Every structure is written in C-alpha cells, then in structure tokens.
Amino acid sequence: MSYRILIGDDHEHARKAMRMILSEDSRFEIVGEAKRGDEILPLTEKLMPDMILMDINMPEMDGLEATRLVKEKFPYVKIVMVTVSDDVANLFEAIKNGAQGYLLKNLNPNIWLSYLHSLATDSAPMPQEIANRILAEFTGSKATDHTLLTPREQEILTRVAQGLSNKEIATELVISEHTVKNHLKNIMQKLHLNNRVQLTRYAYEQGFL
C-alpha cells in the first residue's frame, strides 16, 4: 500500500532532503510540494494526500495555522510537523491544531521512515515523555462522559495512554491489530478526540491510570 505525501516547506534544501528520505521507501509517494503556508489547503483540495509533512515556519501563513485549516476541511489527512526546534510549545500548539506527529529535521532518516510508516498505519505509540508533558501543559477537555466506552474500549484506552502500540495492545489482549484500530476509531468518535495524544491526556485526566 502506498501513501500520498504533500511536503510543505519554504526552503528548497529542506524539501530536497525530505524527498531523498522518502525515496528510500517505495510506500511513500510525493504528490506535491508547497513553498508557502497559504498554498497547503488548495494543494490538499487538489491532490488529496494521505499525509502532509509541514514546516512550522513558512511565509504568508505558518504551519500551525495551515494545519488548523486543513484539519477543519480534511480531518482524515495526517499532518506531521517538521522543524529544527524541539520547543515543546510548538508541539503543544501543533497537537491542539490537529497534528498527529512531530519530527525534528536532524533526526536519523531511518527514524523518520519508521515513524512515518507507523503514523500512516495508525500504529505509532505515544512516547511516555511526551504524554507526561502534554498532561502537564494542556488544560480542559473536549471529551464527553467516558461511561460511553465499553469495558474493552476502556482497556484499550488505558494501554494507549501507557504508550503501547496497536501491535502490542493486540498481543496483550489477544485480539487482531485490525480490531484494535476499529476500537480506537470508535473511542475517538465517542469522545470527540482526534489522535493518540488527546486520548492519552484524556485517560490521565479521567483516572484510567
């Protein structure tokens, strides 16, 4: 299965580097590139990518605002913020705007490919360190009453918050990965949450751990 990728970065060398990294994995197909933040939404409408690699700092419109606009119209698109900075404030803002992931430009290309593939297949675990930071930083919750969740869904939510991947959850609960993914979709719909980061925060707030 291939994944259609849109790249958004105002620096040619950065776009070239991303092209080179993605070319190492035949599952990733680059369908377009944007040099400005205000080009992202029109290109998304035109190209319908599965994932966007989004630089935070771009002219005309920054990546955080572009992320918010894309997620409003195309919630299915996975957005990964790409930056040279590990400033957690940017991470929090990106997640609040709907981003699914966060990559540093100086990371090993193999880490990039592994992480992007995990995100594309909905199996990327939430690192405990990030989960703890988000718990400390975020306030408020979009979530509704967790009594909407079945006992099995509550089991899965707890394991997501513990940082387990879909594969690890499936092994522990003796069910298929496909079943885990479907449960996660149901959980997110019931709680009006968008990603594993928000699920982790919700689980902590509601005392699942």
ROBA-643849 format. One line per 10 residues: number of its first residue (from 1); their letters; for each residue z, y, x of N, C-alpha, C. Coordinates in nm, 4 decimals. Atoms other than C-alpha are relative to their C-alpha. Example, Ala and Ser with C-alpha at 12.3 -4.5 7.8 and 13.67 -1.06 7.14 Angstrom:
REM residues 2
1) AS) 0.0000:-0.1190:0.0890:0.7800:-0.4500:1.2300:0.0000:0.1200:0.0900 ~ -0.0060:-0.1190:-0.0820:0.7140:-0.1060:1.3670:0.0730:0.1090:-0.0770
END
This chain:
REM residues 209
1) MSYRILIGDD) 0.0000:-0.1196:0.0849:0.0000:0.0000:0.0000:0.0000:0.1244:0.0883 ~ 0.0056:-0.1236:-0.0795:-0.0888:0.3458:0.1342:0.0712:0.1131:-0.0737 ~ -0.0711:-0.1142:0.0564:0.0995:0.6709:0.0816:-0.0729:0.1277:0.0402 ~ 0.0750:-0.1229:-0.0223:-0.0806:1.0027:0.0435:0.0954:0.1113:0.0435 ~ -0.0897:-0.0984:-0.0597:0.0749:1.2725:0.2617:-0.0664:0.1373:0.0069 ~ 0.0407:-0.1396:-0.0177:0.0412:1.6517:0.2431:0.0923:0.0619:0.1044 ~ -0.0783:-0.0648:-0.1054:0.1528:1.8451:0.5520:0.0033:0.1503:-0.0236 ~ -0.0141:-0.1449:0.0130:0.2881:2.1997:0.5217:0.0719:0.0580:0.1199 ~ -0.0604:-0.0598:-0.1198:0.3461:2.3854:0.8499:-0.0943:0.1073:0.0504 ~ 0.0863:-0.1108:-0.0429:0.2201:2.7200:0.9810:-0.0406:-0.0099:0.1468
11) HEHARKAMRM) 0.0338:0.0145:-0.1417:0.1984:2.6000:1.3432:-0.0976:-0.1156:0.0211 ~ 0.1028:0.1018:-0.0211:-0.1167:2.4131:1.4446:0.0509:-0.1155:0.0855 ~ -0.0474:0.1080:-0.0868:0.0581:2.2213:1.7225:0.0968:-0.0921:-0.0736 ~ -0.0932:0.0820:0.0780:0.3250:2.1033:1.4777:-0.0773:-0.0922:-0.0947 ~ 0.0824:0.0816:0.0886:0.0613:1.9846:1.2303:-0.0694:-0.1115:0.0788 ~ 0.0665:0.0992:-0.0848:-0.1210:1.8092:1.5133:0.0965:-0.1116:0.0381 ~ -0.1012:0.1002:-0.0366:0.1995:1.6355:1.6219:0.0280:-0.0939:-0.1166 ~ -0.0250:0.0838:0.1179:0.2629:1.5148:1.2672:-0.1185:-0.0923:-0.0279 ~ 0.1187:0.0839:0.0181:-0.0949:1.3921:1.2388:0.0019:-0.1185:0.0964 ~ -0.0026:0.1059:-0.1015:-0.0529:1.1951:1.5616:0.1041:-0.1064:-0.0343
21) ILSEDSRFEI) -0.1058:0.0953:0.0356:0.2752:1.0385:1.4474:-0.0447:-0.0876:-0.1168 ~ 0.0387:0.0742:0.1195:0.1379:0.9391:1.1068:-0.1181:-0.0926:0.0256 ~ 0.1173:0.0834:-0.0294:-0.1823:0.7999:1.2582:0.0397:-0.1356:0.0578 ~ -0.0492:0.1256:-0.0558:0.0327:0.5272:1.4174:0.0277:-0.1048:-0.1082 ~ -0.0317:0.0910:0.1104:0.0950:0.3747:1.0741:-0.1094:0.0113:-0.1060 ~ 0.1145:-0.0025:0.0923:-0.2040:0.2823:0.8575:0.0404:0.0178:-0.1459 ~ -0.0449:-0.0172:0.1387:0.0106:0.3032:0.5448:0.0036:0.1465:-0.0412 ~ -0.0050:-0.1428:0.0310:0.0168:0.6840:0.5702:-0.1394:0.0618:0.0108 ~ 0.1304:-0.0661:0.0043:-0.2950:0.8774:0.4701:0.0209:0.1504:-0.0202 ~ -0.0128:-0.1456:0.0130:-0.3026:1.2543:0.5330:-0.1141:0.0517:-0.0870
31) VGEAKRGDEI) 0.1031:-0.0448:0.0941:-0.4850:1.4084:0.2372:-0.0231:0.1505:0.0061 ~ 0.0190:-0.1444:-0.0088:-0.4385:1.7783:0.3176:0.1060:0.0661:0.0854 ~ -0.0939:-0.0775:-0.0806:-0.2663:2.0489:0.5201:0.0079:0.1423:-0.0544 ~ -0.0216:-0.1379:0.0428:-0.1180:2.3865:0.4276:0.0605:0.0785:0.1154 ~ -0.0521:-0.0863:-0.1058:-0.0501:2.6758:0.6658:0.1021:0.0995:-0.0539 ~ -0.0933:-0.0958:0.0625:0.1473:2.8876:0.4158:0.0723:-0.0689:-0.1155 ~ -0.0777:0.0595:0.1070:0.4174:2.8069:0.1659:-0.0637:0.0133:-0.1365 ~ 0.0595:-0.0197:0.1324:0.2220:2.9522:-0.1257:-0.1244:-0.0863:-0.0226 ~ 0.1132:0.0922:0.0164:-0.0578:2.7012:-0.0620:0.0447:-0.1385:-0.0469 ~ -0.0505:0.1350:0.0261:0.1666:2.3998:-0.1226:-0.0219:-0.0437:-0.1449
41) LPLTEKLMPD) 0.0109:0.0402:0.1405:0.1750:2.3982:-0.5036:-0.1451:-0.0203:-0.0427 ~ 0.1405:0.0238:0.0374:-0.2036:2.4490:-0.5541:-0.0576:-0.1268:0.0631 ~ 0.0494:0.1206:-0.0650:-0.2759:2.1753:-0.2999:0.0597:-0.1266:-0.0618 ~ -0.0629:0.1137:0.0669:-0.0271:1.9433:-0.4701:-0.0710:-0.0304:-0.1310 ~ 0.0726:0.0174:0.1260:-0.2031:2.0008:-0.8034:-0.1368:-0.0634:0.0242 ~ 0.1348:0.0472:-0.0301:-0.5390:1.9309:-0.6424:-0.0018:-0.1408:0.0586 ~ 0.0057:0.1236:-0.0780:-0.4541:1.6385:-0.4141:0.0933:-0.1105:-0.0502 ~ -0.0979:0.0947:0.0537:-0.1626:1.4692:-0.5961:0.0552:-0.0943:0.1084 ~ -0.0560:0.0845:-0.1066:0.0131:1.3471:-0.2787:0.1238:-0.0759:-0.0482 ~ -0.1241:0.0730:0.0281:0.2946:1.0921:-0.2824:0.1182:0.0669:0.0694
51) MILMDINMPE) -0.1065:-0.0580:-0.0806:0.4901:1.2820:-0.0186:-0.0504:0.1269:0.0686 ~ 0.0321:-0.1228:-0.0719:0.4972:1.6288:0.1380:0.0962:0.0138:0.1180 ~ -0.0810:-0.0346:-0.1168:0.6184:1.6996:0.4926:0.0009:0.1518:0.0082 ~ -0.0098:-0.1438:0.0253:0.7428:2.0564:0.4513:0.0830:0.0714:0.1073 ~ -0.0736:-0.0849:-0.0930:0.8344:2.3026:0.7253:0.0848:0.0985:-0.0811 ~ -0.0859:-0.0926:0.0742:1.1243:2.5238:0.6179:-0.0496:0.1437:0.0129 ~ 0.0411:-0.1390:-0.0236:0.9952:2.8460:0.7748:-0.1521:0.0125:0.0020 ~ 0.1445:-0.0231:0.0100:0.6434:2.9378:0.6579:-0.0251:0.1391:-0.0564 ~ 0.0302:-0.1330:0.0524:0.4727:3.2716:0.5814:-0.0299:-0.0026:-0.1496 ~ 0.0273:-0.0223:0.1435:0.4287:3.4085:0.2255:0.1072:-0.0614:-0.0902
61) MDGLEATRLV) -0.1041:0.0682:0.0783:0.6797:3.1553:0.0868:0.0625:-0.1073:0.0878 ~ -0.0596:0.1010:-0.0870:0.9359:2.9432:0.2681:-0.0036:-0.1382:-0.0656 ~ 0.0089:0.1364:0.0480:0.9503:2.5674:0.2365:0.1009:-0.0345:-0.1076 ~ -0.1027:0.0271:0.1015:1.2676:2.5733:0.0274:-0.0482:0.0415:-0.1389 ~ 0.0528:-0.0474:0.1284:1.1060:2.7806:-0.2480:-0.1204:-0.0840:-0.0419 ~ 0.1159:0.0845:0.0309:0.7845:2.5783:-0.2256:0.0455:-0.1357:-0.0535 ~ -0.0568:0.1268:0.0470:0.9941:2.2636:-0.2686:0.0448:0.0113:-0.1452 ~ -0.0499:-0.0196:0.1381:1.1594:2.4013:-0.5816:-0.1153:0.0041:-0.0999 ~ 0.1146:-0.0136:0.0906:0.8233:2.4913:-0.7381:-0.0722:-0.1332:-0.0194 ~ 0.0681:0.1290:0.0109:0.6664:2.1553:-0.6589:0.0812:-0.0973:-0.0850
71) KEKFPYVKIV) -0.0830:0.0962:0.0725:0.9620:1.9559:-0.7922:0.0091:0.0331:-0.1493 ~ 0.0002:-0.0381:0.1419:0.9568:2.1553:-1.1175:-0.1202:-0.0586:-0.0724 ~ 0.1238:0.0456:0.0638:0.5972:2.0536:-1.1896:-0.0318:-0.1455:0.0305 ~ 0.0341:0.1364:-0.0429:0.5698:1.7260:-0.9978:0.1233:-0.0701:0.0564 ~ -0.1260:0.0587:-0.0481:0.9127:1.5608:-0.9812:-0.0174:-0.1320:0.0745 ~ 0.0214:0.1291:-0.0665:0.7601:1.2327:-0.8606:-0.0265:0.0158:0.1492 ~ 0.0367:-0.0192:-0.1407:0.6499:1.3848:-0.5272:0.1254:0.0005:0.0874 ~ -0.1122:0.0014:-0.0945:0.8865:1.3033:-0.2433:-0.0243:0.1081:0.1050 ~ 0.0139:-0.1099:-0.0957:0.9497:1.6035:-0.0175:0.0989:-0.0191:0.1145 ~ -0.0818:0.0141:-0.1201:1.0771:1.5765:0.3382:-0.0076:0.1309:0.0772
81) MVTVSDDVAN) -0.0038:-0.1245:-0.0757:1.1868:1.8963:0.5089:-0.0092:-0.0327:0.1495 ~ 0.0205:0.0220:-0.1435:1.0718:1.9157:0.8724:0.0345:0.1296:0.0726 ~ -0.0495:-0.1219:-0.0634:1.2468:2.1593:1.1041:0.0446:-0.0274:0.1437 ~ -0.0536:0.0134:-0.1364:1.3558:2.2245:1.4627:0.1512:0.0160:-0.0007 ~ -0.1434:-0.0294:0.0085:1.7057:2.3122:1.3420:0.0728:-0.1062:-0.0804 ~ -0.0812:0.0935:0.0783:1.9806:2.0772:1.2267:0.1085:0.0752:-0.0782 ~ -0.0925:-0.0833:0.0775:2.1528:2.3604:1.0381:0.0252:-0.0654:-0.1355 ~ -0.0278:0.0715:0.1243:2.3312:2.1834:0.7535:-0.0181:0.0882:-0.1230 ~ 0.0219:-0.0887:0.1150:2.2997:2.4912:0.5320:-0.1417:-0.0189:-0.0542 ~ 0.1372:0.0261:0.0431:1.9245:2.4315:0.5271:-0.0118:-0.1342:-0.0703
91) LFEAIKNGAQ) 0.0017:0.1313:0.0633:1.9821:2.0658:0.4453:0.0523:0.0085:-0.1429 ~ -0.0579:-0.0116:0.1336:2.2062:2.1507:0.1502:-0.0944:0.0725:-0.0953 ~ 0.0896:-0.0776:0.0847:1.9635:2.4113:0.0184:-0.1231:-0.0824:-0.0375 ~ 0.1175:0.0833:0.0262:1.6709:2.1708:0.0512:0.0303:-0.1065:-0.1046 ~ -0.0377:0.1047:0.0957:1.8541:1.8949:-0.1368:0.0199:0.0595:-0.1390 ~ -0.0205:-0.0658:0.1296:1.9582:2.1367:-0.4111:-0.1334:0.0322:-0.0657 ~ 0.1321:-0.0319:0.0535:1.5912:2.2304:-0.4487:-0.0827:-0.1246:-0.0294 ~ 0.0663:0.1239:0.0393:1.4971:1.8656:-0.4887:-0.0573:-0.0845:0.1113 ~ 0.0551:0.0778:-0.1110:1.4015:1.7450:-0.1401:0.0702:-0.1354:0.0112 ~ -0.0566:0.1336:-0.0158:1.4522:1.3750:-0.0699:0.0459:-0.0287:0.1423
101) GYLLKNLNPN) -0.0322:0.0331:-0.1378:1.4765:1.3862:0.3070:-0.0058:0.1197:0.0928 ~ -0.0141:-0.1074:-0.0977:1.5188:1.5892:0.6242:-0.0257:-0.0597:0.1376 ~ 0.0337:0.0512:-0.1321:1.3606:1.5310:0.9657:-0.0022:0.1118:0.1032 ~ 0.0082:-0.0954:-0.1108:1.4006:1.7087:1.2979:-0.1271:-0.0272:0.0798 ~ 0.1282:0.0152:-0.0686:1.0779:1.7746:1.4856:0.0125:-0.0692:0.1354 ~ -0.0138:0.0591:-0.1333:1.2226:1.6499:1.8153:0.0464:-0.1458:-0.0029 ~ -0.0407:0.1403:0.0083:1.3133:1.3033:1.6868:-0.1089:-0.0919:0.0526 ~ 0.0937:0.1018:-0.0446:1.1513:0.9920:1.8286:-0.0987:-0.0350:-0.1116 ~ 0.1003:0.0329:0.1019:0.8208:0.9181:1.6459:0.0275:-0.1301:-0.0743 ~ -0.0320:0.1266:0.0674:0.9381:0.5635:1.5730:0.1049:0.0197:-0.1089
111) IWLSYLHSLA) -0.1012:-0.0306:0.1012:1.2381:0.7053:1.3878:-0.0678:0.0668:-0.1196 ~ 0.0762:-0.0658:0.1070:1.0010:0.9285:1.1898:-0.0645:-0.1037:-0.0914 ~ 0.0770:0.0964:0.0793:0.7833:0.6383:1.0791:0.0906:-0.0919:-0.0804 ~ -0.0938:0.0879:0.0699:1.0744:0.4137:0.9916:0.0651:0.0722:-0.1178 ~ -0.0670:-0.0790:0.1039:1.2485:0.6889:0.7946:-0.0955:0.0314:-0.1154 ~ 0.0973:-0.0357:0.1042:0.9336:0.7991:0.6078:-0.0383:-0.1216:-0.0828 ~ 0.0343:0.1209:0.0758:0.8471:0.4433:0.5141:0.1149:-0.0380:-0.0935 ~ -0.1153:0.0299:0.0855:1.1996:0.3886:0.3825:0.0045:0.0927:-0.1210 ~ 0.0026:-0.0938:0.1117:1.1729:0.7047:0.1733:-0.1124:-0.0323:-0.0970 ~ 0.1161:0.0282:0.0844:0.8283:0.6101:0.0452:0.0254:-0.1199:-0.0905
121) TDSAPMPQEI) -0.0267:0.1208:0.0784:0.9606:0.2744:-0.0751:0.1359:0.0057:-0.0704 ~ -0.1277:-0.0197:0.0698:1.2845:0.4198:-0.2167:0.1131:-0.0855:0.0555 ~ -0.1055:0.0841:-0.0567:1.4994:0.2222:0.0258:0.0778:0.0684:0.1114 ~ -0.0702:-0.0700:-0.1078:1.6285:0.4916:0.2609:0.1477:0.0178:-0.0360 ~ -0.1423:-0.0182:0.0280:2.0083:0.4746:0.2785:0.0445:0.1423:0.0332 ~ -0.0554:-0.1314:-0.0284:2.2152:0.7919:0.2772:0.1022:-0.0128:0.1128 ~ -0.0967:0.0084:-0.1094:2.3864:0.8294:0.6169:0.1371:0.0518:-0.0435 ~ -0.1347:-0.0355:0.0440:2.7634:0.8461:0.5679:0.0386:0.1407:0.0435 ~ -0.0335:-0.1329:-0.0509:2.7924:1.1587:0.7830:-0.0548:0.1091:-0.0924 ~ 0.0611:-0.0990:0.0897:2.5515:1.3495:0.5594:0.0685:-0.0035:-0.1357
131) ANRILAEFTG) -0.0680:0.0125:0.1294:2.7179:1.2127:0.2461:0.1318:0.0767:0.0006 ~ -0.1287:-0.0693:-0.0094:3.0526:1.3464:0.3657:-0.0176:0.1512:0.0037 ~ 0.0258:-0.1445:-0.0052:2.9071:1.6887:0.4473:-0.0359:0.0544:-0.1375 ~ 0.0442:-0.0453:0.1322:2.7449:1.7125:0.1068:0.1188:0.0053:-0.0962 ~ -0.1188:0.0011:0.0851:3.0679:1.6154:-0.0658:0.0836:0.1257:0.0228 ~ -0.0818:-0.1161:-0.0335:3.2477:1.8959:0.1182:-0.0669:0.1311:-0.0408 ~ 0.0727:-0.1256:0.0201:2.9759:2.1540:0.0596:-0.0325:0.0288:-0.1460 ~ 0.0469:-0.0226:0.1367:2.8491:2.1020:-0.2921:0.1155:0.0158:-0.0980 ~ -0.0956:-0.0101:0.1103:3.0410:2.2124:-0.5984:-0.0785:-0.0101:-0.1291 ~ 0.0691:0.0132:0.1274:2.9636:2.1490:-0.9620:-0.0808:-0.1287:-0.0039
141) SKATDHTLLT) 0.0771:0.1225:0.0163:2.7600:1.8608:-1.1013:-0.0889:0.0088:-0.1218 ~ 0.0912:0.0065:0.1142:2.4555:1.8161:-1.3224:0.0265:-0.1249:-0.0833 ~ -0.0122:0.1312:0.0600:2.5750:1.4696:-1.4115:0.0766:0.0023:-0.1318 ~ -0.0692:0.0160:0.1271:2.6916:1.3568:-1.7529:0.1019:-0.1119:0.0133 ~ -0.1077:0.0986:0.0011:2.9624:1.1077:-1.8504:-0.0459:-0.1331:0.0602 ~ 0.0418:0.1236:-0.0665:2.9489:0.8027:-1.6218:0.0248:-0.1241:-0.0842 ~ -0.0173:0.1151:0.0878:3.0567:0.5783:-1.9109:-0.1337:-0.0442:-0.0591 ~ 0.1348:0.0398:0.0401:2.6835:0.5754:-1.9900:-0.0503:-0.1167:0.0834 ~ 0.0479:0.1025:-0.0921:2.6440:0.3374:-1.6965:0.0581:-0.1373:-0.0342 ~ -0.0469:0.1371:0.0174:2.6662:-0.0392:-1.7341:0.0846:-0.0387:0.1209
151) PREQEILTRV) -0.0782:0.0446:-0.1168:2.9074:-0.2297:-1.5085:-0.0884:-0.0261:0.1219 ~ 0.0898:0.0268:-0.1119:2.6121:-0.3425:-1.2940:-0.0485:0.1309:0.0627 ~ 0.0446:-0.1300:-0.0518:2.4861:0.0169:-1.2625:0.1115:0.0681:0.0783 ~ -0.1129:-0.0580:-0.0730:2.8335:0.1277:-1.1569:0.0187:-0.0690:0.1356 ~ -0.0072:0.0727:-0.1273:2.8359:-0.1454:-0.8906:-0.1039:0.0533:0.0981 ~ 0.1099:-0.0471:-0.0859:2.5017:-0.0233:-0.7568:0.0254:0.1431:0.0456 ~ -0.0308:-0.1390:-0.0356:2.6055:0.3429:-0.7663:0.1037:0.0045:0.1125 ~ -0.1041:0.0043:-0.1036:2.9155:0.2608:-0.5608:-0.0591:-0.0371:0.1354 ~ 0.0590:0.0455:-0.1269:2.7082:0.0822:-0.2974:-0.0969:0.1022:0.0580 ~ 0.0854:-0.1097:-0.0484:2.4571:0.3678:-0.2763:0.0873:0.1023:0.0724
161) AQGLSNKEIA) -0.0903:-0.0990:-0.0591:2.7469:0.6024:-0.2056:0.0614:-0.0489:0.1311 ~ -0.0521:0.0566:-0.1252:2.8677:0.3653:0.0670:-0.1060:0.0005:0.1099 ~ 0.1058:-0.0087:-0.1000:2.5339:0.4172:0.2421:-0.0859:-0.1243:0.0129 ~ 0.0800:0.1224:-0.0068:2.3795:0.0766:0.1676:-0.1446:0.0266:-0.0427 ~ 0.1414:-0.0074:0.0391:2.0004:0.0424:0.1493:-0.0223:-0.0880:-0.1232 ~ 0.0322:0.0851:0.1147:1.8292:-0.1168:-0.1503:0.0050:-0.1484:0.0381 ~ 0.0022:0.1393:-0.0453:1.7799:-0.4354:0.0527:0.1421:-0.0533:0.0156 ~ -0.1391:0.0434:-0.0203:2.1495:-0.4505:0.1456:0.0715:-0.0172:-0.1339 ~ -0.0602:0.0117:0.1338:2.2531:-0.3886:-0.2159:-0.0473:-0.1282:-0.0670 ~ 0.0569:0.1204:0.0611:2.0176:-0.6641:-0.3340:0.0652:-0.1259:0.0563
171) TELVISEHTV) -0.0615:0.1167:-0.0647:2.1616:-0.9099:-0.0804:0.1445:-0.0175:-0.0462 ~ -0.1423:0.0076:0.0352:2.5218:-0.8247:-0.1658:0.0215:-0.0420:-0.1449 ~ -0.0168:0.0300:0.1426:2.4723:-0.8502:-0.5430:-0.0837:-0.1201:-0.0451 ~ 0.0848:0.1171:0.0264:2.2310:-1.1473:-0.5193:-0.1005:0.0290:-0.1123 ~ 0.1092:-0.0362:0.0908:1.9505:-0.9713:-0.7069:-0.1175:0.0456:0.0856 ~ 0.1175:-0.0409:-0.0766:1.5997:-0.8624:-0.6057:0.0018:0.1503:0.0271 ~ 0.0130:-0.1428:-0.0294:1.5163:-0.5277:-0.4447:-0.0634:0.0731:-0.1171 ~ 0.0686:-0.0599:0.1155:1.2883:-0.4604:-0.7403:0.0999:0.0318:-0.1117 ~ -0.1038:-0.0215:0.1023:1.5854:-0.4993:-0.9764:0.0892:0.1176:0.0383 ~ -0.0822:-0.1119:-0.0471:1.7907:-0.2611:-0.7621:-0.0717:0.1329:-0.0268
181) KNHLKNIMQK) 0.0773:-0.1232:0.0209:1.5116:0.0012:-0.7769:-0.0009:0.0394:-0.1478 ~ 0.0025:-0.0303:0.1434:1.4903:-0.0266:-1.1561:0.1362:0.0490:-0.0482 ~ -0.1342:-0.0476:0.0355:1.8668:0.0085:-1.1894:0.0195:0.1443:0.0465 ~ -0.0155:-0.1358:-0.0526:1.8560:0.3193:-0.9678:-0.0758:0.1013:-0.0851 ~ 0.0766:-0.0897:0.0872:1.5841:0.4734:-1.1848:0.0767:0.0275:-0.1292 ~ -0.0783:-0.0161:0.1233:1.7960:0.4114:-1.4946:0.1222:0.0887:0.0223 ~ -0.1201:-0.0785:-0.0309:2.1071:0.5547:-1.3286:-0.0354:0.1477:0.0117 ~ 0.0379:-0.1400:-0.0212:1.9276:0.8731:-1.2205:-0.0431:0.0661:-0.1299 ~ 0.0391:-0.0560:0.1303:1.7768:0.9202:-1.5669:0.1224:0.0282:-0.0869 ~ -0.1196:-0.0156:0.0829:2.1117:0.8699:-1.7402:0.0862:0.1175:0.0457
191) LHLNNRVQLT) -0.0878:-0.1034:-0.0547:2.2955:1.1086:-1.5078:-0.0728:0.1306:0.0303 ~ 0.0822:-0.1193:-0.0264:2.0078:1.3596:-1.4766:0.0107:0.0424:0.1469 ~ -0.0030:-0.0252:-0.1434:2.0139:1.3283:-1.0989:-0.1343:-0.0400:0.0595 ~ 0.1348:0.0150:-0.0544:1.7140:1.3276:-0.8661:-0.0124:-0.0896:0.1224 ~ 0.0131:0.0749:-0.1250:1.7973:1.1388:-0.5461:0.1339:-0.0601:0.0432 ~ -0.1194:0.0718:-0.0487:2.0459:0.9318:-0.3449:0.1087:0.0958:0.0461 ~ -0.0992:-0.0992:-0.0424:2.2147:1.2427:-0.2072:0.0863:0.0411:-0.1191 ~ -0.0738:-0.0430:0.1189:2.3089:1.3600:-0.5557:0.0813:-0.1148:-0.0589 ~ -0.0758:0.1164:0.0471:2.4124:1.0071:-0.6551:0.1271:-0.0195:0.0824 ~ -0.1156:0.0154:-0.0881:2.6433:0.9901:-0.3533:0.1077:0.1026:-0.0330
201) RYAYEQGFL) -0.0962:-0.1048:0.0338:2.8060:1.3222:-0.4347:0.0678:-0.0305:-0.1329 ~ -0.0532:0.0308:0.1320:2.8474:1.2189:-0.7986:0.1035:-0.1130:0.0080 ~ -0.0904:0.1137:-0.0120:3.0082:0.8874:-0.7018:0.1353:0.0408:0.0582 ~ -0.1255:-0.0496:-0.0598:3.2641:1.0656:-0.4833:0.0786:0.0829:-0.1016 ~ -0.0684:-0.0894:0.0960:3.3398:1.3273:-0.7491:0.0649:-0.0778:-0.1129 ~ -0.0501:0.0756:0.1137:3.3896:1.0640:-1.0180:0.0952:-0.1127:0.0401 ~ -0.0997:0.0976:-0.0431:3.6163:0.8456:-0.8047:-0.0491:-0.1424:0.0094 ~ 0.0503:0.1366:-0.0138:3.3867:0.5468:-0.7629:0.0417:-0.0610:0.1336 ~ -0.0407:0.0517:-0.1304:3.5030:0.5167:-0.4009:0.1473:0.0313:0.0245
END
